[in-house]
Amino acid sequence: MIATIAFAAGMTLGGLVGWNPPVAATEVTVSGSEKVIFDSDVSGCDNHHLPDSPARAFRNAQGKMVMFAPNFQNRAFVGYGFNSLKPDCDSRFMAAGKASPDLLDDRTWLQAIYTNDGQNVYALGSASFMPYRHDMPCKDRTKRTDCWINGLVTLKSTNGGKTFDYLGSPPHHAPFPPPKPYRDDRKRAPSYVTVTNIISWQNYLYAIVWRRADNWEESRNCLVRAPANDPSRWDVWNGTEFEEAASLTDAGWSVRQTECARVGPVGVSSIRGLVRDEASNTFITVYLHRIRKKDQPDVSGFFYSTSSDLKNWSAPKLLYAQPLRRDADEGEPFVAYPSIIDDDSMDRLYGTVDDQASLVFVRLMPKPYKDRWRVSRQLVRVPITIKED
């Protein structure tokens, strides 16, 4: 048996195939004031130490909480809970910065973590290639992200997450490579972009990934799983059953082109966090969203949905109203990258919650700097209460 792990697959923009009315009556509310875990201007290791992904945590073999909310330098925070977390300035992993889109070895963000012993740690990373970084052509480019292509790659650590290496040599480290080859005349490339944290449930590992299409209508969130005792195979939910998406061989990941079904409420883009409430056995997702109502102001911020089976989800419910990027005027702060973490969870992956947990997110704060804007960042948590409605 190959002791390995990969993470996540297929997400969707838009509605849910087989979407039903709310199926899990769980209420999540903010129950306290914000606390800053990390401020890049105060305790950043350097000017590049900027939280740029949802927070992910695991408990290592020494019982310490190791949390990532990384940019491509993949630094961590270490402590025994939120109140004692300290930034570690060492980079846990950095991609090679190669100017080859087919290799997916330019920049990588650790976005999902799995371990069953705290020593051997596996991660799924979001691996991006942006041609502007390498002075490569992109037809009709107007912004840096044009012609950006993305896949999900696997990594492994044998020292408790202190350092990671690819699981397989590029490009065979990717169980979820881009669905179509890179082209410099396609500004929006189909891609696997992001992945939630991994949760363990009924002998499987589950995650939700965002599968971006070249249009909004076909983009979607997708549910994936792997056997908990043999995570060398990942399956995707196709709307009827789970079918194989990728398997690990001696040469690396062997990938099948499979189409996943949409999961999640209608109109929601990438789901960022996933936990299970132990008391009710209800799953909770969190994401950025905006509700528009006729003749009323828009409501934007962090929303959540609930489910009893990971396939059928409730409609979006407001958790914490906050300005998103499109809401903020020049120079005004905005938020991104939400997750839910219960720092006293008994689960080594922090994939379960009880009635008290925290919404963790990033606040981006533009500040004038010479003739441009410099954006500092805070990693923030706010207490939440979870109860059966």
NUTIVEX-772312 format. One record per residue (C-alpha): residue number from 1; y, x, z. Coordinates in steps of 0.2 Angstrom, whole numbers. Each point is the difference from the previous one (the first is absolute). Layout:
% NUTIVEX-772312
{i->NUM y->Y x->X z->Z};
...
% end
This chain:
% NUTIVEX-772312
{i->1 y->0 x->0 z->0};
{i->2 y->17 x->7 z->-4};
{i->3 y->12 x->-2 z->15};
{i->4 y->16 x->-4 z->-9};
{i->5 y->13 x->-12 z->-1};
{i->6 y->12 x->-7 z->-12};
{i->7 y->12 x->-14 z->2};
{i->8 y->7 x->-15 z->-8};
{i->9 y->1 x->-8 z->-16};
{i->10 y->9 x->-13 z->-10};
{i->11 y->15 x->-10 z->5};
{i->12 y->10 x->-14 z->-8};
{i->13 y->17 x->-7 z->-2};
{i->14 y->1 x->-18 z->-2};
{i->15 y->-12 x->-13 z->6};
{i->16 y->-17 x->0 z->7};
{i->17 y->-16 x->-5 z->-10};
{i->18 y->-8 x->-14 z->10};
{i->19 y->15 x->-1 z->12};
{i->20 y->-2 x->-14 z->13};
{i->21 y->11 x->-7 z->13};
{i->22 y->2 x->9 z->17};
{i->23 y->-17 x->4 z->7};
{i->24 y->4 x->9 z->16};
{i->25 y->12 x->-7 z->13};
{i->26 y->7 x->16 z->8};
{i->27 y->18 x->2 z->4};
{i->28 y->9 x->17 z->0};
{i->29 y->17 x->2 z->8};
{i->30 y->12 x->14 z->5};
{i->31 y->0 x->1 z->19};
{i->32 y->12 x->15 z->4};
{i->33 y->13 x->12 z->-6};
{i->34 y->-1 x->14 z->-13};
{i->35 y->-5 x->18 z->6};
{i->36 y->2 x->15 z->-11};
{i->37 y->-15 x->10 z->-2};
{i->38 y->7 x->14 z->-11};
{i->39 y->18 x->3 z->-7};
{i->40 y->0 x->13 z->-14};
{i->41 y->18 x->5 z->5};
{i->42 y->-5 x->3 z->18};
{i->43 y->-18 x->7 z->0};
{i->44 y->-4 x->3 z->-18};
{i->45 y->-8 x->17 z->-4};
{i->46 y->11 x->3 z->-15};
{i->47 y->10 x->-10 z->-13};
{i->48 y->-16 x->-6 z->-8};
{i->49 y->-8 x->-7 z->15};
{i->50 y->2 x->-19 z->-5};
{i->51 y->-12 x->-14 z->4};
{i->52 y->-5 x->-7 z->-17};
{i->53 y->-15 x->-11 z->3};
{i->54 y->-7 x->-13 z->12};
{i->55 y->-6 x->7 z->16};
{i->56 y->-19 x->4 z->2};
{i->57 y->-8 x->6 z->15};
{i->58 y->-17 x->6 z->7};
{i->59 y->-7 x->6 z->16};
{i->60 y->-6 x->18 z->-1};
{i->61 y->-15 x->8 z->9};
{i->62 y->11 x->5 z->15};
{i->63 y->6 x->-18 z->2};
{i->64 y->18 x->3 z->-7};
{i->65 y->9 x->-12 z->-12};
{i->66 y->3 x->8 z->-17};
{i->67 y->12 x->-10 z->-10};
{i->68 y->7 x->3 z->-18};
{i->69 y->14 x->-8 z->-8};
{i->70 y->2 x->14 z->-13};
{i->71 y->9 x->5 z->-15};
{i->72 y->-9 x->12 z->-12};
{i->73 y->0 x->14 z->14};
{i->74 y->-12 x->-11 z->10};
{i->75 y->6 x->5 z->18};
{i->76 y->-7 x->-9 z->15};
{i->77 y->6 x->-6 z->17};
{i->78 y->-12 x->3 z->15};
{i->79 y->-1 x->-7 z->18};
{i->80 y->-9 x->-12 z->11};
{i->81 y->10 x->-15 z->-6};
{i->82 y->17 x->-5 z->-7};
{i->83 y->9 x->6 z->15};
{i->84 y->-7 x->18 z->-1};
{i->85 y->-1 x->2 z->-19};
{i->86 y->8 x->17 z->-6};
{i->87 y->3 x->6 z->-17};
{i->88 y->-11 x->14 z->-6};
{i->89 y->9 x->11 z->-13};
{i->90 y->-16 x->6 z->-9};
{i->91 y->-4 x->-7 z->-16};
{i->92 y->-17 x->-8 z->0};
{i->93 y->-2 x->0 z->-19};
{i->94 y->11 x->3 z->-15};
{i->95 y->-6 x->-3 z->-18};
{i->96 y->2 x->14 z->-12};
{i->97 y->15 x->-7 z->-10};
{i->98 y->-9 x->2 z->-16};
{i->99 y->9 x->-6 z->-16};
{i->100 y->-15 x->-9 z->-7};
{i->101 y->-1 x->-19 z->2};
{i->102 y->-19 x->0 z->-3};
{i->103 y->-3 x->11 z->15};
{i->104 y->9 x->-11 z->13};
{i->105 y->4 x->16 z->10};
{i->106 y->19 x->-1 z->0};
{i->107 y->5 x->-9 z->16};
{i->108 y->-11 x->-9 z->12};
{i->109 y->3 x->-11 z->15};
{i->110 y->-13 x->-4 z->13};
{i->111 y->-1 x->-18 z->2};
{i->112 y->-17 x->-6 z->7};
{i->113 y->-11 x->9 z->13};
{i->114 y->-18 x->-2 z->6};
{i->115 y->-10 x->10 z->13};
{i->116 y->-14 x->-5 z->12};
{i->117 y->1 x->15 z->11};
{i->118 y->18 x->7 z->-1};
{i->119 y->-6 x->16 z->-7};
{i->120 y->-5 x->-3 z->-18};
{i->121 y->14 x->-10 z->-7};
{i->122 y->1 x->-8 z->-17};
{i->123 y->16 x->-6 z->-9};
{i->124 y->5 x->-9 z->-16};
{i->125 y->16 x->6 z->-7};
{i->126 y->13 x->-7 z->-12};
{i->127 y->1 x->13 z->-13};
{i->128 y->15 x->-1 z->-12};
{i->129 y->6 x->9 z->-16};
{i->130 y->18 x->-2 z->-5};
{i->131 y->5 x->9 z->-16};
{i->132 y->18 x->3 z->5};
{i->133 y->-6 x->12 z->13};
{i->134 y->-6 x->12 z->-13};
{i->135 y->13 x->-3 z->-14};
{i->136 y->-13 x->-10 z->-10};
{i->137 y->5 x->-13 z->-13};
{i->138 y->1 x->-19 z->4};
{i->139 y->6 x->-11 z->-13};
{i->140 y->16 x->-9 z->4};
{i->141 y->0 x->6 z->18};
{i->142 y->13 x->-8 z->11};
{i->143 y->-7 x->4 z->17};
{i->144 y->-11 x->13 z->8};
{i->145 y->-15 x->-12 z->2};
{i->146 y->-1 x->-4 z->-18};
{i->147 y->-17 x->6 z->-8};
{i->148 y->-6 x->2 z->18};
{i->149 y->-19 x->-1 z->1};
{i->150 y->-10 x->-2 z->16};
{i->151 y->-18 x->0 z->7};
{i->152 y->-10 x->1 z->16};
{i->153 y->-9 x->16 z->5};
{i->154 y->-11 x->5 z->14};
{i->155 y->2 x->14 z->13};
{i->156 y->-10 x->7 z->14};
{i->157 y->4 x->9 z->16};
{i->158 y->-13 x->9 z->11};
{i->159 y->12 x->5 z->14};
{i->160 y->6 x->-17 z->7};
{i->161 y->13 x->-2 z->-14};
{i->162 y->9 x->16 z->2};
{i->163 y->-3 x->4 z->-18};
{i->164 y->-7 x->-9 z->-15};
{i->165 y->-8 x->4 z->-16};
{i->166 y->-4 x->-10 z->-15};
{i->167 y->-17 x->-8 z->-1};
{i->168 y->-4 x->5 z->-17};
{i->169 y->10 x->11 z->-12};
{i->170 y->14 x->-8 z->-10};
{i->171 y->-2 x->-11 z->-9};
{i->172 y->-17 x->-5 z->8};
{i->173 y->8 x->-3 z->17};
{i->174 y->6 x->-17 z->-5};
{i->175 y->-11 x->-15 z->3};
{i->176 y->15 x->-11 z->-7};
{i->177 y->8 x->10 z->-14};
{i->178 y->14 x->-9 z->-11};
{i->179 y->-8 x->-14 z->-10};
{i->180 y->7 x->7 z->-16};
{i->181 y->4 x->18 z->-6};
{i->182 y->18 x->7 z->3};
{i->183 y->12 x->-2 z->-15};
{i->184 y->18 x->6 z->0};
{i->185 y->5 x->-16 z->-10};
{i->186 y->-5 x->-12 z->13};
{i->187 y->13 x->-2 z->14};
{i->188 y->-11 x->-10 z->12};
{i->189 y->-18 x->6 z->0};
{i->190 y->-14 x->-10 z->7};
{i->191 y->-5 x->9 z->16};
{i->192 y->-8 x->-1 z->17};
{i->193 y->15 x->3 z->11};
{i->194 y->-2 x->-4 z->18};
{i->195 y->-14 x->-4 z->13};
{i->196 y->0 x->-8 z->17};
{i->197 y->-8 x->8 z->15};
{i->198 y->-19 x->-1 z->1};
{i->199 y->-8 x->-12 z->12};
{i->200 y->-18 x->-1 z->5};
{i->201 y->-8 x->-17 z->1};
{i->202 y->-19 x->-6 z->0};
{i->203 y->-7 x->17 z->-6};
{i->204 y->13 x->2 z->-14};
{i->205 y->17 x->9 z->-2};
{i->206 y->13 x->-11 z->-8};
{i->207 y->17 x->4 z->-8};
{i->208 y->12 x->-9 z->-12};
{i->209 y->8 x->10 z->-14};
{i->210 y->14 x->-4 z->-12};
{i->211 y->-4 x->1 z->-18};
{i->212 y->15 x->1 z->-10};
{i->213 y->0 x->-7 z->-18};
{i->214 y->13 x->3 z->-14};
{i->215 y->7 x->-17 z->5};
{i->216 y->2 x->-10 z->16};
{i->217 y->-12 x->-14 z->-5};
{i->218 y->-15 x->10 z->-1};
{i->219 y->4 x->12 z->15};
{i->220 y->-10 x->-5 z->16};
{i->221 y->-7 x->4 z->17};
{i->222 y->-19 x->3 z->0};
{i->223 y->-13 x->1 z->14};
{i->224 y->-12 x->14 z->0};
{i->225 y->-14 x->5 z->12};
{i->226 y->-13 x->14 z->3};
{i->227 y->-15 x->0 z->11};
{i->228 y->6 x->7 z->17};
{i->229 y->-16 x->12 z->1};
{i->230 y->1 x->6 z->-17};
{i->231 y->18 x->0 z->-7};
{i->232 y->-5 x->9 z->-16};
{i->233 y->2 x->-16 z->-10};
{i->234 y->14 x->-12 z->-1};
{i->235 y->-1 x->-18 z->-7};
{i->236 y->14 x->-12 z->-5};
{i->237 y->1 x->-19 z->2};
{i->238 y->0 x->-8 z->-17};
{i->239 y->3 x->-18 z->6};
{i->240 y->-19 x->-4 z->1};
{i->241 y->-8 x->15 z->8};
{i->242 y->2 x->19 z->4};
{i->243 y->-4 x->11 z->-15};
{i->244 y->-1 x->19 z->-1};
{i->245 y->16 x->9 z->-4};
{i->246 y->-4 x->18 z->4};
{i->247 y->-14 x->11 z->7};
{i->248 y->0 x->18 z->5};
{i->249 y->-11 x->12 z->-9};
{i->250 y->-2 x->19 z->2};
{i->251 y->13 x->2 z->-14};
{i->252 y->13 x->-12 z->9};
{i->253 y->4 x->-18 z->-2};
{i->254 y->-8 x->-10 z->-14};
{i->255 y->11 x->-15 z->-4};
{i->256 y->-4 x->-17 z->-8};
{i->257 y->14 x->-10 z->-8};
{i->258 y->0 x->-15 z->10};
{i->259 y->12 x->-14 z->2};
{i->260 y->4 x->-6 z->17};
{i->261 y->5 x->-18 z->5};
{i->262 y->17 x->-3 z->8};
{i->263 y->1 x->-2 z->19};
{i->264 y->15 x->-5 z->10};
{i->265 y->13 x->-14 z->0};
{i->266 y->9 x->-4 z->-16};
{i->267 y->15 x->10 z->-4};
{i->268 y->-3 x->15 z->11};
{i->269 y->0 x->18 z->-6};
{i->270 y->-9 x->14 z->8};
{i->271 y->-8 x->-4 z->17};
{i->272 y->3 x->15 z->11};
{i->273 y->-9 x->-3 z->17};
{i->274 y->-17 x->-8 z->5};
{i->275 y->-7 x->-3 z->18};
{i->276 y->-12 x->-11 z->8};
{i->277 y->4 x->-11 z->16};
{i->278 y->-15 x->2 z->11};
{i->279 y->3 x->-16 z->10};
{i->280 y->0 x->-11 z->-15};
{i->281 y->-9 x->11 z->-13};
{i->282 y->15 x->-3 z->-11};
{i->283 y->6 x->12 z->-13};
{i->284 y->19 x->4 z->-1};
{i->285 y->9 x->8 z->-14};
{i->286 y->18 x->5 z->0};
{i->287 y->12 x->3 z->-15};
{i->288 y->18 x->0 z->-7};
{i->289 y->5 x->-17 z->-7};
{i->290 y->14 x->-12 z->-4};
{i->291 y->0 x->-19 z->1};
{i->292 y->12 x->-9 z->-11};
{i->293 y->5 x->-18 z->3};
{i->294 y->11 x->-11 z->-10};
{i->295 y->18 x->-1 z->7};
{i->296 y->-5 x->11 z->14};
{i->297 y->2 x->19 z->3};
{i->298 y->-15 x->11 z->-4};
{i->299 y->-10 x->6 z->15};
{i->300 y->-7 x->18 z->-2};
{i->301 y->-9 x->12 z->11};
{i->302 y->-17 x->2 z->7};
{i->303 y->-12 x->-14 z->-2};
{i->304 y->-18 x->-2 z->4};
{i->305 y->-16 x->-10 z->-5};
{i->306 y->-16 x->-4 z->9};
{i->307 y->-18 x->-3 z->-6};
{i->308 y->-17 x->-3 z->7};
{i->309 y->-10 x->8 z->-15};
{i->310 y->12 x->13 z->-8};
{i->311 y->0 x->-10 z->-16};
{i->312 y->10 x->-16 z->4};
{i->313 y->17 x->3 z->8};
{i->314 y->13 x->-11 z->7};
{i->315 y->17 x->-2 z->-7};
{i->316 y->14 x->13 z->5};
{i->317 y->7 x->-2 z->17};
{i->318 y->15 x->9 z->6};
{i->319 y->-3 x->14 z->13};
{i->320 y->17 x->9 z->1};
{i->321 y->15 x->-3 z->-11};
{i->322 y->7 x->16 z->-7};
{i->323 y->10 x->6 z->-15};
{i->324 y->-11 x->7 z->-14};
{i->325 y->7 x->12 z->-13};
{i->326 y->6 x->-13 z->-12};
{i->327 y->9 x->-8 z->14};
{i->328 y->10 x->15 z->6};
{i->329 y->17 x->5 z->-7};
{i->330 y->4 x->18 z->-4};
{i->331 y->-1 x->10 z->17};
{i->332 y->-8 x->-14 z->9};
{i->333 y->-17 x->2 z->9};
{i->334 y->-16 x->-8 z->-6};
{i->335 y->-19 x->-1 z->5};
{i->336 y->-17 x->4 z->-8};
{i->337 y->-18 x->5 z->4};
{i->338 y->-6 x->-12 z->13};
{i->339 y->-16 x->1 z->10};
{i->340 y->-8 x->-7 z->16};
{i->341 y->-7 x->11 z->13};
{i->342 y->-6 x->-3 z->18};
{i->343 y->0 x->17 z->8};
{i->344 y->-12 x->-5 z->14};
{i->345 y->-13 x->-7 z->-13};
{i->346 y->-17 x->6 z->4};
{i->347 y->-4 x->2 z->-18};
{i->348 y->1 x->18 z->-6};
{i->349 y->9 x->-6 z->-16};
{i->350 y->13 x->-11 z->9};
{i->351 y->-6 x->-14 z->-11};
{i->352 y->-2 x->-13 z->14};
{i->353 y->14 x->-8 z->11};
{i->354 y->0 x->-11 z->15};
{i->355 y->15 x->-11 z->5};
{i->356 y->12 x->14 z->1};
{i->357 y->4 x->13 z->-14};
{i->358 y->14 x->8 z->-10};
{i->359 y->8 x->-3 z->-17};
{i->360 y->3 x->18 z->-6};
{i->361 y->12 x->3 z->-15};
{i->362 y->12 x->12 z->-8};
{i->363 y->19 x->-3 z->0};
{i->364 y->10 x->9 z->-13};
{i->365 y->18 x->4 z->3};
{i->366 y->11 x->7 z->-14};
{i->367 y->14 x->11 z->6};
{i->368 y->14 x->8 z->-10};
{i->369 y->-4 x->19 z->-4};
{i->370 y->13 x->9 z->-11};
{i->371 y->0 x->-10 z->-17};
{i->372 y->-16 x->-10 z->3};
{i->373 y->-10 x->-9 z->13};
{i->374 y->-13 x->8 z->12};
{i->375 y->-13 x->-12 z->6};
{i->376 y->-6 x->4 z->18};
{i->377 y->-15 x->-10 z->7};
{i->378 y->-6 x->-7 z->16};
{i->379 y->-18 x->-5 z->4};
{i->380 y->2 x->-16 z->11};
{i->381 y->-11 x->-11 z->10};
{i->382 y->3 x->-17 z->7};
{i->383 y->-12 x->-9 z->12};
{i->384 y->-9 x->-16 z->-7};
{i->385 y->-11 x->-13 z->9};
{i->386 y->-15 x->-7 z->-9};
{i->387 y->-7 x->-17 z->6};
{i->388 y->-10 x->-14 z->-7};
{i->389 y->12 x->-13 z->-6};
% end
